[in-house]
Amino acid sequence: MKIFLETMGCQMNRLDSELVVSALRAAGHEMVDDSRQAQVVLFNTCSVRRQAENKVYSRLGAEAQRKAAGKQFFVGVLGCMAQREGADLMKKYPVDLVCAPGQLDALPRLIEQAAAGQAAMKLDPSRKEPRDRAADERLEQLDLGRDPAATPSPVQAYVRVSRGCDKFCSYCVVPFVRGGEISRHPANILDETRRLVDAGRSEITLLGQTVNSYRWRPAGEGAMTTFADLLALLSPIAGLRRLRFVTSHPIDFGDDILHAMRDLPNLCRYIHVPAQSGSDAMLRAMNRKYTRAQYDDLADRARAIVPGVVLAGDFIVGFPGETDADHAASQDLIRRSGYKNSFIFKYSPRPGTAAAKTLKDDVPTHVKRARNADLLAVQAEVSLTHHQSCIGQTVEVLVEGPSPRANKQPHRPAAGEVQLIGRTRGDHIVVFDGPPSLTHQYIDVTITGATALTLFAKKGI
């Protein structure tokens, strides 16, 4: 069958989609880029924010209209939203297939069932039920069986180190839709990484819901492999030029990881470590399990141990009970931490979470919007200062290709050149002029200018 797949949400969803594509091609299906050409239309979904789910509902509404017009095809919902809504998706929309994140190995079989007119739904057990170890092993084989050719980039790839989450932040649905946290066997991670690097993927990003919470201990007695141990295990792989990881939780960020970042030459000195708020009152309400002082200490330790470390954060504005003083504390944290960038979101209650059950969503929408705009403005000031400090430096960039905004810029490159975009080891976005042949290569450039979002550079200075 011809299959169209649209991916929404985080890096974990993008990795899941790569694995799905590998499995579907292995089963004889053909992936297409246009949903109008497909016999099966799949949406790999996110439930972290209401806006992400609204996007899915919009897509399903459009597919319902196509079906009503007489078009014959199947619609499937995968991922977090599939687990959260389950059979309700089939009741509300013309959905033929529902597959939870922990059941993606069953997708080829579910497509066959849907084509045969049978019920095609596979959900994960709830957290109150015993863990399905057989399902965990099937998922592990899905990771190990991935085709490197399914990665969108010929030089970059994701590798999962753990599944699920046990942190239970009060606003977050992930522990309920992706299940309990389980770390993968380090030998399997090593094998998968080696195969990707051997296939030309020289930049590997390790993924976990809280990636630095990784802990693996063999059954019975045996030494534990920590996240720092895992980094040291992967770093020596021949051909691995850059090793990254996202996203980290503050309470699991020990000095051993910082020492690894300092000492391992290909480990990028970039830490995405969400704070969510600068206020202790909000951190308690969010069940983040650390204080503002502990977060500040992490930032201080990172800068003391890892020269040139780059920090990025996440913030939620308008969480239940947030006051002007709480908001001011977040402003202060952004300034103190000196983030390269932050991802800032307005709070929206997620069904099934502790916050949705027990806290009144009492911050008015217009206040959320104002605070969101305010934090974005503060972060823009901090980002500009950070980026301006890079001017004059010569840095390595991995060239991703022509800038998608090149045609909107008044600047015109010289003959034979285009405006290219690349990323540094610190995850800075850099634009510069060069031939398209530099795409997917590592080159050195010198930073000549900066905005809050972008560094500008020249090669060969």
N, C-alpha and C positions, 0 to 999 in steps of 0.2 A: 504493500500500500504506500501511497504518497502521504507523508506526514509533515505537518507544520507545527513547530514548537516555539512559543513565545515565553521568555523567562522574565520574571519580575522579582525585585527584591535584592538580597544580599549576595556576597561572593559565594556563600554556601549553596544558594540556589543555582548560581551559574555553574558551579562544579557539578551539582546534581544533574543539570541539563546535559553537560558534557558526557556524563556516565550514561544517561538515558539515550543520547544519540548513538554512542558506541553499541549499546545493547540492541537498539532498534535496527541499526545497520547490520549487525551480526545476525539478526533474525530475518534479514532479507527485505527490510523496508527501505524506502527512499525518502530522504529528508528534502523538503522544498522550502523556498524562501517566501512564497506567496500563499497565504491561507486559502485564496480562491482556487488554487490548483490542487489543494489537499483533499484526501479522502478522510483524514483524521486531523483534527485541530486540537492541539494540546496547550494548556496554560499551566506553567509551573509558577505557583503563587506564593505570596507573602502575606502574613497576618499581623506583622509587627505594628503597623499603623493603619488607621481607618482609611486613609487616602489610598494605600496600596490595595486594600480590598475593594474600594469603590472603583478602581481601575479595572479589576477583574469583572465586577458586575457590569460595567459598561461594555467590556468585550463580549460577555455572555449575552447581553441584550442584543448586540449587533449580530451575533451568530444565530440567535433565536429568529431574528427577522429574515436572515438568509434561509433558514430552514422553513419558515412559514411561506417563503416565496417558491418553495419546491426544490431547493438544492438538497441533494442527498449526501450527507457526510456525518461523521461522528465527532462529538465534542468531549474532551476529557479535561479534568481538573486535577493537577498534581500538587504536591507540596503541602505547606502549612495550612492553607485555607481548606484543602481537601480534608485534612485531619480534623480541623476545628468544626467544619460544618457537616461533613459526612453526607448521609443520605438526603439531608435537606437541600443540597445542591441539585439533586435529581428531581426533587419535588418543585422547586422554585423556577428552575431553568431547564432547557432541553439538553441536559448533560447526560451523556451515555456512559461515562467512565469516571471513577473517582479513585485516586491512588495516593496514599499518605507517604510522607518522606521516608519512612522506614520500610516501605514495601515496593520501592521502585524496581527491584529486580523482577517483580511480577508483571510489569507493564506490557511486555509482548503478549503474555497470556491474556491479560485483561482486554487488549485490543481484539484478540481472536474471539473472546467471549462476547464483546459488544457487537462485533460483526455477525455473530451467530444469533443475535437477539437475546442473549442471556444477560443476567445481572452482572455488572462488572465493577465491583467495588472492593477495595482492600484497604482496611484501616489498621493503624497500630493499636496495640492494647493500651488501655489507660495506665497511668502511673500506679494505680491501685492494684493492677493485675501483675502477675509474675512476668518478668522480662522474657521475651521470646528469643532465646539464645540461638535457635536455628535461623530465625530471621536476621539476627545480627551477623551470623556467619554468611548468609546469602548476600547481605549488603557488603560485607568485606570482600567477597568474591567479585561483586560488581565494581568496587574500587580497583581491585587488582587486575580485572579484565579490561580496563579502559584502553581505548585505542589512542595513542598520542596524537594521531591525526585529527581527533575530535576537538582538540584545543583550538580556540579561535586564533591564537597567535602561534607562529612557528618558533618563538623564542621564550614565551612565558607560559607558566602553567600553575594551577592550584593543586595542592595535596592536602587532603583532610588528615588531621591527627587525632581528632576526637569527634564524637557525635553527642548531641543532646546537651542539656544544661541542668545543673542542680543549684543554681544561685537563687532562684525564686525572687527576683526583683518584683516589687508589688505591681508594677505597671506592665510587666512583660509576659507574653503568652508563650514564648519559646519553650519553656520547660514542659508545657502541656501538649504542644503540637509536635515537638521533636524528641520528647522523652528524656529519660535520665541520662546523665553524662557517662560515657564509656570511652576509654582511650584505646586506640588501636595498638596492635603489637608493633614495637619499634622495628622489628625485622621486616614487616610488611611495608611500613612507611619507607624504610631504606630501599627496599626492592622497587617500589613504585617510583620513588624519586630517581633512582639510578636509570630506570627504563626511560623516563621522561627526558633526563639530561642526555642520555645516549641518543635520543631522537632529536636533539638540538635545542631542548628547552633549557636555556642557561640561566633563567631567572625563575626561581620556585618560591611561591608564597604558601606558607603553611596556614591552614584554616582550622578554627574551632570556634564554637560559640563563645567560649572563654579559652582561647588557645593556650595561654600560659598556665591553665589549671591541669594540663596534661600530666597524668601519673599512670605508669604501667608497672604492675608487679606480676610475675608469673604465678600460676596456681601453686598453692602451698608455700614453701619457703623460697626466698630469693630476693635479690637486691632490687629496689625500686628504680625505675628509670624516670627521672624528672624531666621537665621540659628543657632545662639547661643541658642535661645529659643527651637528650634527643638532638639538640642543636649541634652539640659537639660530634655526635655520630654522623650527621648529615653533611656538615661543613667540608670534610675532606674529599667528597665525591669529585672525581676529575671532570672538569667541564662545567661545574656549578659556579657560575660567576657571581650571582647574587642570590642570597637567601633572605626571605622576608617572613613576617608572621603577623596575622591579625585575627581577631581583635582581643586585646588583653583586659583582664580584670585587675583593678588596683590591689586587691587583697592577696593575690597570688604572685605578685611581682617581687621576687626576692633578689638579693644582690648577686646570686649565682647567675641569673639571667643577664644582669647588667655586666657582669664580668665576661660572660660569653660574648656579648655585643662588643665589648672593648677588645677582646683577644682574638676572635675568629675573623679572619680578614675578609671573608665574603658575606658576613652577616651584616645586613644593612642597619645603620644606626637611626632607625625610625621606629617610634612607638605610638600606636594608636591606642590610647587608654581612656575610655569614656569616663567623665566625671559625673555627668547628668545634672549636678547642681553644686554650687559652692557653699550651700547652707547646711549645717548639721541637722536642722529640723527637717529639711526636705530629704536629706540622705537617710534619716531614720524612717521617714514615711515611705520612702522608696525601697526600704530594706536592702540598702546597698552594702551594709556590713563594714563600712569604714567611716572615719570622720574626715572633716576638712583638713585637720592637721596631719592625718595619715596620708592623705593625697598630696598635700604640699611636701611632705617628707619624701614621697616617691619621686616627685619632680626634682627635688634637691639632690637626692641620691643619684638619679639618672644623669644629671648634669655634672655631678662631681666625679662619677666613675667613667662615663662614656663621653669622651671629647666630641663635640659637635653633634650631640644627639638632637634629633628633631622630634618634637611632640605634637600630637594631634588629639583632639577631644570630641566628645559628644555632650550635648546639653538638651534637657527638656524644659520648656517654659510653660508656666500655667498649670503645674501639677497641683492637685487639690490642696488647698490651704496655703499656697504660696503667697507671701506678702511682698511688699515693696522692698523690705529689708532682705528677704531671701533672694530676690532678684538682684539686688545690689551685690550680694555675696557672690553670685555667679559672674557678674561683671568683673568683680575683683579677681576671681580665680582665673578668668581668661587673661587678664592683664598680667597677673603674677606668673602664670605658667608659660607665657610667651609662645602659645601654640602657633604652628605654621598655619593650621586651619582647624575649624571645628564644624561638626555637623549639628545643626540646631533645629529642633522640632517642637511644634506645639503639641501639648498633651492631648491625647484622645483615649477615652476608656476602651480597653480591650476586653470583650466578654470572657468571663472565666477567671480573670486575674483578681488578686486580692484587692487591688485599688478599686476596680470596678464594683466589687461586692461590698466594700466597707467604707469607701471614701466618696463624699459628694463632689462631683465635678463643679466646683463652686467659683472658679475663676472665669469671669465673663469672656466671651469670644473676642471682643474688641481689645480686652486687656492682654489676652494671649498674643494677639497679632502685634500689638504695640511692643510687648516685651520681646517677641521673636525678632522684630525689626531692630530693636535696640541692641540685643546681643549680637546680631549680624553686623551692626555698625561697629560695635566694640571690637569684634573679631577682625573686621576689615582693617581697623587701625593697627591692631597687633600684627596681623599678617603683613601689612605693608612695611612695618618696622623690621619684622623678621626678614622679609625678602630683600629689603634695601641693604641689610647687613651682608648679603651675599654678593653684592656688586663688586667686581674686581677679581672674584675667585674664579679659578679654572676648575671645572667639575666634569665628571663623566656622566654622560646621558645615554640611555638606551632609546634610540630613535623609534618612535611608534609609527611614523608616517607623516604625510601631509596634514597640516592643521585643518580641521574641519571649518574653521572660521577664517581661513586665509582669504577667501573671496570677499569678506566683509571688511578687510583691513585696507586703509589707503596706501600702505606701503607696497611696493612692487619689487620682487626679487630680481636679480640679474638674470640674463638669458641662461637657460638650462637649469635654473634653480627654482625651488618653490619654498614656501614657508613650511618648515617641518616642526613637529612637536615631539618632545621626548621627556623622559623622567630621570631625575637624579636618584642616587641611592637614598636620599632623604625624602623621596616622593615629591619633590618639587616639579611643577610643570614648567618646561623650558621651551621657548619657541626661538627659531633661528632659521636663516636661509641656507639652503644646501641642495644638492641634487637628490632626486627621489631615490637614487640607488643606495643612499645611506639608510633607508628604512630597514629596521631590525638589526642595525649595527650599533656597537658601542663606540662613541667618539668623545673626545674632550672638547669642551667649548668654554669660552670666557664670558661671564655674566656682565652685561653692560647696562641693564636697566631692570626696573621692577614695577609691578603693580601689586595690589593686594592678592591677586589670584595667580599671577604669572611672572616668570623670570624671562628676560630677553637676553639673547646671547649672540656671539659671533664665533665661528669656528676658525681655528688657525691663528689665533692671536698669541 
